[in-house]
Amino acid sequence: MPPSLVRWEAVSNHFCEVEYAEGSEEIYVTIHSGSRNMGSKVADYFDALALDLNKKWYSDNSGIGFLPADSEEGIAYLGWMNFCLEFAYLNRKVMLGEVQKTFAYEFPNIEWTTKELFKDVVDDILNVHHNFAVLETCMGKTGYVHRKGSTRAFKGMTGIIPGSMNTATHIVAGKGHPLSLQSCSHGSGRAMSRTAFNRKMKHSYSQIEKSLEGIVHSEFKKVGRGKDKDLLDVSEAGGAYKNIEDVMANQADLVESIVCLKPMLCLKG
């Protein structure tokens, strides 16, 4: 049986996209997927532990917990966090491998050239993490930099900043701006909450489909529970996100776009 792409429901911001590079014949496969909730569980556990210890230390931290990096608990957290990052990377590597099998079946002469186009490539994959903390030195000071909705943007470092289901993804080169702690955004970011967008668009589904013309995409399913049960869940449609070109313009001092990708196929899951 030939390999095939799985049809996913549009239920989260995780995705697999096939895109083309403007002005060339190259196609790209980009995947956004993490540790599949394990990272969240680890974070919740150590956050609760930190808050409990902070109370015992009489530390007034306004609800933001901390763990000394050289403590038993801090060392454990860093170990589990890095485990989750590696687990997430291996998830993406497996997914990319399945996509490559599909392409190889349909196009036997296909060549994968990631490592020939960019530096920072390992296993022929350009890997970009977010939701992590790492020890860095910036502006003469050394400490742990926590990046949630951001990624590294060291000078010359290659990064990926996706937009939405029907907008561009930018491959970028970092500029190493010290005031941003050498960071940039990890995507366009939501313009409004899932619930708010679903309610706003409940009479405008044709507008969403029109915006996705020419793009093969996963189906929108109905909300499964709560007050909006049975309302169509379109919370991953492009209009739910900020304009990626505005986002790129607002961080022009942090990164330079080197390749602009346009979506042909987008599977949300």
C-alpha positions as CSV (number, residue, x, y, z in Angstrom):
1,M,0.0,0.0,0.0
2,P,1.4,3.4,-0.9
3,P,2.2,5.8,1.9
4,S,-0.3,8.6,2.4
5,L,-0.8,11.9,4.3
6,V,-3.2,11.5,7.2
7,R,-6.2,13.8,7.2
8,W,-6.3,15.7,10.5
9,E,-9.0,17.9,12.1
10,A,-8.2,21.6,12.6
11,V,-8.1,21.5,16.3
12,S,-4.8,23.1,17.4
13,N,-2.0,25.3,16.1
14,H,0.2,22.3,15.4
15,F,0.5,21.8,11.6
16,C,2.2,20.1,8.7
17,E,2.5,22.4,5.6
18,V,3.8,22.0,2.1
19,E,4.9,25.3,0.7
20,Y,6.6,26.8,-2.3
21,A,9.4,29.4,-2.3
22,E,8.6,32.5,-4.2
23,G,10.7,33.0,-7.3
24,S,12.0,29.4,-7.4
25,E,11.0,25.8,-8.1
26,E,11.7,24.7,-4.5
27,I,9.1,23.3,-2.2
28,Y,9.4,23.1,1.6
29,V,7.8,20.9,4.3
30,T,7.4,22.6,7.6
31,I,6.1,21.0,10.8
32,H,5.1,22.5,14.1
33,S,4.6,20.0,16.8
34,G,5.9,19.7,20.4
35,S,6.2,17.1,23.1
36,R,2.5,16.3,22.9
37,N,1.6,17.6,26.3
38,M,4.5,16.1,28.2
39,G,6.3,19.5,28.3
40,S,3.2,21.1,29.7
41,K,2.9,18.4,32.4
42,V,6.5,18.9,33.4
43,A,6.1,22.7,33.5
44,D,3.0,22.4,35.7
45,Y,4.7,20.0,38.1
46,F,7.8,22.1,38.6
47,D,5.9,25.4,38.7
48,A,3.7,24.1,41.5
49,L,6.9,22.8,43.3
50,A,8.6,26.2,42.9
51,L,5.6,28.1,44.3
52,D,5.5,25.7,47.3
53,L,9.2,26.1,48.0
54,N,9.0,29.9,47.5
55,K,6.4,30.0,50.3
56,K,8.7,28.1,52.6
57,W,11.5,30.5,51.7
58,Y,9.2,33.5,52.5
59,S,9.9,34.7,48.9
60,D,7.3,37.2,47.7
61,N,7.3,36.5,43.9
62,S,3.8,37.6,43.0
63,G,2.8,34.1,41.9
64,I,5.8,33.5,39.6
65,G,7.8,30.6,41.0
66,F,11.6,30.1,40.7
67,L,14.0,27.3,41.4
68,P,17.8,28.0,41.9
69,A,19.6,26.4,38.9
70,D,22.1,24.6,41.1
71,S,19.5,23.2,43.5
72,E,18.3,19.6,43.3
73,E,14.9,20.7,42.0
74,G,16.4,23.2,39.5
75,I,18.7,20.6,38.1
76,A,15.8,18.1,37.8
77,Y,13.7,20.7,36.0
78,L,16.4,21.5,33.5
79,G,17.0,17.8,32.9
80,W,13.2,17.1,32.3
81,M,12.9,20.2,30.1
82,N,15.7,19.2,27.8
83,F,14.3,15.7,27.7
84,C,11.0,17.1,26.5
85,L,12.8,19.2,23.9
86,E,14.6,16.2,22.5
87,F,11.3,14.2,22.5
88,A,9.6,16.9,20.6
89,Y,12.4,17.0,18.0
90,L,12.3,13.3,17.5
91,N,8.5,13.6,17.0
92,R,9.0,16.1,14.3
93,K,11.8,14.0,12.7
94,V,9.5,11.0,12.5
95,M,6.7,13.1,11.0
96,L,9.0,14.6,8.4
97,G,10.2,11.1,7.6
98,E,6.7,10.0,6.8
99,V,6.1,13.0,4.6
100,Q,9.4,12.3,2.8
101,K,8.2,8.7,2.1
102,T,5.0,10.0,0.6
103,F,6.9,12.4,-1.7
104,A,9.4,9.7,-2.6
105,Y,6.5,7.4,-3.7
106,E,4.9,10.1,-5.9
107,F,8.2,11.7,-7.1
108,P,11.0,9.0,-7.2
109,N,13.6,11.5,-8.3
110,I,13.0,14.1,-5.6
111,E,16.1,15.5,-3.8
112,W,16.1,17.0,-0.3
113,T,18.5,19.9,-0.2
114,T,18.0,21.6,3.1
115,K,21.6,21.2,4.2
116,E,22.8,22.7,0.9
117,L,20.6,25.9,1.4
118,F,21.0,26.7,5.1
119,K,23.5,26.4,7.9
120,D,22.3,25.3,11.3
121,V,20.9,22.1,9.7
122,V,21.2,18.7,11.5
123,D,19.9,15.5,10.0
124,D,18.9,17.5,6.9
125,I,16.4,19.3,9.2
126,L,16.3,23.0,10.2
127,N,15.1,22.7,13.8
128,V,13.8,25.6,15.7
129,H,12.6,25.3,19.4
130,H,10.5,27.5,21.5
131,N,9.1,27.1,25.0
132,F,12.5,26.5,26.7
133,A,15.1,28.1,28.9
134,V,18.9,28.1,28.2
135,L,22.0,29.7,29.9
136,E,23.3,32.5,27.7
137,T,25.5,35.6,28.0
138,C,24.1,38.9,26.6
139,M,25.2,42.5,27.2
140,G,27.9,41.2,29.6
141,K,25.5,39.3,31.8
142,T,25.0,35.6,32.1
143,G,21.7,34.0,33.0
144,Y,18.8,31.7,31.9
145,V,16.8,33.2,29.1
146,H,13.2,31.8,29.0
147,R,11.6,31.9,25.5
148,K,7.9,31.2,25.3
149,G,6.4,32.9,22.3
150,S,9.9,33.5,20.9
151,T,12.9,31.7,19.4
152,R,16.6,32.4,19.2
153,A,17.7,35.0,16.7
154,F,21.5,35.1,17.1
155,K,23.4,37.0,14.4
156,G,23.3,34.9,11.3
157,M,21.3,32.1,12.8
158,T,18.6,30.6,10.6
159,G,15.0,30.6,11.9
160,I,11.5,29.9,10.9
161,I,8.5,32.2,11.5
162,P,5.2,30.8,10.3
163,G,2.1,32.9,9.6
164,S,-1.2,31.0,9.3
165,M,-3.1,28.5,7.1
166,N,-3.3,30.8,4.2
167,T,-0.4,33.2,4.7
168,A,3.4,33.1,4.3
169,T,6.1,31.5,6.4
170,H,9.4,33.3,6.5
171,I,12.8,31.7,6.7
172,V,14.9,34.3,8.5
173,A,18.5,35.1,9.5
174,G,18.9,36.5,13.0
175,K,20.5,39.9,13.7
176,G,21.5,39.2,17.3
177,H,19.8,42.3,18.7
178,P,20.9,42.5,22.4
179,L,17.8,44.4,23.6
180,S,15.6,41.4,22.6
181,L,18.0,39.0,24.2
182,Q,18.8,37.9,20.7
183,S,15.3,36.7,20.2
184,C,12.4,37.0,17.7
185,S,8.8,35.9,17.5
186,H,8.1,32.2,16.9
187,G,5.1,33.0,14.7
188,S,2.5,35.6,13.8
189,G,0.5,35.0,17.0
190,R,-3.3,35.0,17.5
191,A,-5.3,38.1,16.9
192,M,-8.1,36.9,19.2
193,S,-9.0,33.9,21.3
194,R,-10.4,30.7,19.8
195,T,-13.8,31.2,21.3
196,A,-14.0,34.9,20.2
197,F,-13.1,34.1,16.6
198,N,-15.5,31.1,16.4
199,R,-18.4,33.3,17.5
200,K,-17.3,36.2,15.3
201,M,-17.2,34.1,12.2
202,K,-20.3,31.9,12.7
203,H,-22.1,33.6,9.9
204,S,-19.1,34.1,7.6
205,Y,-17.8,30.6,6.8
206,S,-17.9,31.3,3.1
207,Q,-15.4,34.1,3.7
208,I,-13.0,31.6,5.4
209,E,-13.3,29.1,2.5
210,K,-12.7,31.9,0.0
211,S,-9.5,32.9,1.8
212,L,-8.3,29.3,1.5
213,E,-8.9,28.9,-2.2
214,G,-6.1,27.0,-3.9
215,I,-4.8,25.5,-0.7
216,V,-5.5,21.9,0.2
217,H,-6.4,22.0,3.9
218,S,-7.8,19.9,6.7
219,E,-11.5,20.0,7.5
220,F,-13.0,22.3,10.2
221,K,-15.0,20.3,12.7
222,K,-17.6,21.4,15.3
223,V,-16.8,22.4,18.8
224,G,-17.3,19.3,21.0
225,R,-18.3,20.8,24.3
226,G,-19.2,23.9,26.3
227,K,-21.5,26.8,25.4
228,D,-20.4,26.7,21.8
229,K,-21.0,23.0,21.3
230,D,-21.8,22.3,17.6
231,L,-20.6,25.7,16.5
232,L,-18.0,25.2,13.6
233,D,-14.5,25.4,15.0
234,V,-12.7,27.7,12.6
235,S,-10.2,29.0,15.3
236,E,-7.2,28.0,13.2
237,A,-8.3,29.9,10.1
238,G,-6.0,32.6,8.9
239,G,-8.2,35.5,10.1
240,A,-7.7,34.3,13.7
241,Y,-4.0,35.3,13.5
242,K,-2.2,38.6,13.1
243,N,-1.0,39.7,9.7
244,I,2.4,38.0,9.3
245,E,3.8,40.8,7.2
246,D,3.0,43.3,9.9
247,V,4.7,41.1,12.4
248,M,7.8,40.8,10.2
249,A,7.8,44.6,9.7
250,N,7.7,45.2,13.4
251,Q,10.7,43.0,14.0
252,A,12.8,44.1,11.1
253,D,15.6,45.0,13.6
254,L,15.6,41.5,15.0
255,V,15.6,39.3,11.8
256,E,15.9,39.5,8.0
257,S,13.6,37.4,5.8
258,I,15.7,35.4,3.4
259,V,13.0,33.1,1.9
260,C,9.3,33.7,1.7
261,L,7.1,30.5,1.5
262,K,3.5,30.3,0.4
263,P,1.2,27.4,1.4
264,M,-0.1,24.8,-1.0
265,L,-1.2,22.2,1.6
266,C,-1.9,22.8,5.3
267,L,-2.9,20.1,7.7
268,K,-3.8,21.2,11.2
269,G,-3.9,18.7,14.0
